[in-house]
Amino acid sequence: MSSKSALYQTIYMEIEREVITLSYDVMFDDANFDNDVHSIKIAELILRCASQIESISKDLFFENGGTGDRNKVRFDHDCLYKIMNDWHLENRTVYLNLVASKLTKPKYIEYKPFKHVLKNVTIGFDRTTKTKIREKRPTYSWNVAYQELKHDFMGSVEKCATIHNLLSIVATLYTLSIYYGNPTKEMAMRQTYMTYDDMFHSNSKLFRVTNAILSFHSIVMGDEYKKSEINSWLKKPLFIAKYTDFFAEKIRRQEGIKSVKLSRPDVDGQIEQFEEVEFEVVLNKGQEIYPKLEDEEWELLNLEM
């Protein structure tokens, strides 16, 4: 983990601590969320989250192929728009996991930070025609609340500084912190099964994320309907637990694999795996799972192993 990533996560954890403290002062229940309970403290937390989101968004933008002047690119219309499209993030979901919460409505428990509506916005100016250049860009509910507080703080507190808006923007910061930190954990080799306890474990006491456990059989050997079903299911998790590409290709080529055990996760949270297979947990960036390797790539991986 880089020093910058560690700093972002430290700041996030402090904000999270303050949100949890807030939950002891104001009950996180359906009634308070329905009634848009608001406060100056909530407004201040929303602005602090937004400041971090702007910075992380620009870091992710430039570190993943974005170009331009950092002071001129916009964190929402340029930076988030790029990474959301590149990594297909619209339906990534995090779940409230607060012990003190009494919330029951799904809209208050499940958060999709990149869920949006498209609106026409000005992205530049054509000097030849002397007209504004307008294109459709995503608008996020948490960002609407932030922008109104930013430009008219006292006039927007009652409308925008609500607990629900706070959790929405904290969930966004949480998600971006994970993607920026890029936590990848290689699993132990030669395990015959993998449990959910082996997955990447977040330190968050406010949210939890889902992990998709994917067998090689379900992706490569399954029928097209199952592949389509799995691709749809893969839209929500932030992490994917999978075989490494090397071992997946080894299985595909039947190189030294003597026994194949295929099953879905059982009631104990275990999924049987191929013998002598290496697992890894990777961030879900909409990538192809188990891509078929060309002979040259296969030979190169063999040399590396």
N, C-alpha and C positions, 0 to 999 in steps of 0.2 A: 504494500500500500504506500502510495506517495505521501509526502508530507502535506501537500495541498489537500489530498483526499482525507487524510486523518484530521485535518483542521475542519473541513466541511462536516465530517461526521461528529466531531466534538461539539460544534455549534448546533448541529441538529439535535444531539442528545440533550443539550441544555434547554433548547426550546421544548423538546418533548417533556422534560422534567417539569417545566412550568405549566404545560398543558395538563399533565397528570395532577399537579397541585391544584389547578383550577377546578378539576373534576371533584375535588373534596369540598370546594366552596360552592359550586353550582352543580346540582345533580345532572348528570348526562342521561336524561331520559327522554322519551318521545314527546312528552308535554312541553318541556323546555325547548326542544328543537322545533316543534311545531309552532311555538309562540315566538320564535326568533329572539330568544334571550340574548342580550348584547351588552357590551361594556367597553370602556376605554382600554382596559387591559387586553381584551380580545383584539381590538383594533391595532394595538401596539404589536402584538404577536403576529398578526397578519402581515404587517409592514416588514417586520424582521424576517419572516419567512420569504417574502417576495424579494427582498434584497439578496438573500442567498440563492434563490431560484434564478434570478437574473444572472448572477455570476457563474453558477454551475452550468446554466444553459449555454452561455457563451464559451465556456471552456470545452464543453462537449462538442459544440459547433465547430470550433477551430481545430480541435484534436481529431475530428472525424471528417476532414475534407472541406470545411467551410472556409470561405475567403472574404476579405473585405476589411474595413477599419473597425476595430473592436468598439470604438466609441460611436459608430454610426449604425452598425447592425442592430436590429431590435431583437430582444431576447425571445419575444413571443412570435411575431410574424416571420422572423427569419430563422432564429436558432431552434426553438422548439418545433417549428414547422418542419425543418430539415430532419432532425433526429426522429421525430414522430413518424415521418414518411419512410425514412431509411430503415428503421427498425420495427415498423408496423406496431406502434405502441398504443393505438387508440383504445384497445380493450384490456390492456394490462390492469389488473385489479389487486388492490390491497384491502385487507379486512381489519376493522377495528377489533382490538384484542385487549381492551382495557378491563381490568378486574372490577373496577368500581362502576362500570357502565351498566345502565338498566335499559339500554336501547333495544328495541325489538324490530323496528321497521328496516327492511333491507336497504332502503335509500340512505339510512344513517349509519349503516354498518359496512356496506361495500362502497369502495371509492375507486373511480376510474379517472385518474388525474388528467388523462389526455382525451377524455370524451369531450366533444366540441360541436359547435355549429359553425358553418362557413358564412362569413360576411365579407362584403366588398370593403377593402381598406386601401388607403393610398400607400404605395410602396416606392414611389419615386416621382420624378418630374421630367417630362419631355421638353427639352429646351427648344426643339425645332417647332413643335406645334404649340408650345407654351401651355400644355395641359398636364394635369395630374395623371400618373399611371396608376390604375386601380386593378387589383386582382382579389380573388377570394382567398381569405386566410382564416384559420381556425380561431374561434373565440371560446375561452374557457370560463365557466361560471366563477371559479375562484379568482381569475384574473380581472373579471369585471368588478368584483368586490374590491380588489386591491387598487385598481385604477381610480375608482370613485373615492376611496379613502385617501389616496395619494394626492388627488387634486382638490378635494373638498372634505377634509378630515371631519370637522365638527358637524357638517351638514350630512355626512354619510354614515356616522356611527350607528344610528338606530337601524338603518336599512341594511348595512353591509357588515358591521362588526358582530356577526352572529356566531354561535358555537358551530353551527353546521359549516359555514364558510371557513371558519378556522380549521376544522378537521380536514376539509377539502384541500386547503393550501398546505397544511402540514403533511398530508398524504402525498402531495406532489413533491414536496421537498424530500421526503423520505425515499420516494421512488428514484428521484434524480440522484440522490446521494448514493444509492445502491448501484445505479448504472455508472456513475462516475468512479466509484471505488473499485468497480469491476472485480468483485470477490469471486474467485474460482477455486474450487477445492477438488483436488484429484482424490478419487476413492482408492481404497486399498485394493491391491491386485489379488487375483486368485481367491476371491470370495465367491461362494456359491449362491449367496443371496444378498440383497441390500435392503436395509430397513429405512423408514422415514427418519429415524434418529441420526442416520449417516449424512443427512442433507446439511446444506449450509444453514447455520442457525443465526438468526438475527438477534442482536442485543435489544431490540426495541421492546418496550413494555406497553406500547400503544397500538402497534399494528403487527399483523402477521402477513406473510406472503405464502403463495402456493407454489408447489414444486411439481412439475410434470415428470413422472417416471416413464421412460419410453424404452420398451424392449425393441431389439433389432427386428424381431419377427413382425411386430405390429406395423412397422414402417416399410420395410423392404419386402416382406413376404406376404403381407396382408392384401386383401382384395382392395379395389379402388374405392369402394364405399367406405371401408374402414379407414383408409388413408384420408379421405375427405373428412370423415367424422373426427379423426385425430387432429387434423389441421385446424378445424374449427375449435376444438377443445384447447389447442395450444395458444389461443389468443389471449387468455387470461393470466397464466403463470409468469412470474418474473424469472424463474429458474427452470432449467431442464436437466434432469438426471439421465445420463445416456452412456453408452459405451463410447470409448474413444474411437475416432475415425479409423485408426490403425486396426483395432480389434474387430470393428464392424466389417472392415474389408477382409480381414482374415477369415471371419465367419462366412462372408459372401463367397470367398474363394475356397472355402473348406480346407484351410491350411491348418492342420493339426487339431481341429476341433473334433473330439471323439464323442461327446455327449451333449445333447441339446435338451434343455428343460424349459418348456414354455408355459407360462401362466400369467394371469393378471394378479394384481395385489390381492392378498387374501385378508381375512378379518384381522390378522395380526400385523398388518401393514408390511408384509414381506412380498417381494417378487423374486421368483427364482430366475437365475441368470445362466448364461453359458459358462461352462467351466473355464478357468484360467482367462478371465476377461477383466480388463481394466475399465473402471468407471470414472466418470467425471461429472461435475455439476457446473453448468455454464449459464451465463446470462442469456435470456431469451431475447434475441435481436431479430427474430423473424427469419433466421438463417435456415438453409436446407439441412434437414436432419439425415445423417448417414448418406452423404453424397457418394456416388460411385466414383472411385478413384481410377484415374488413367494408369496405365502400366508404369509410366515414368514416375508418377507420384507414389505409387505403391513401392517401387524399388527404392526411392529416396527414403520413405518411412522405414523400410526394412533396414537400411543402412544406419539410420538414426537409432533404431532399437538395438 
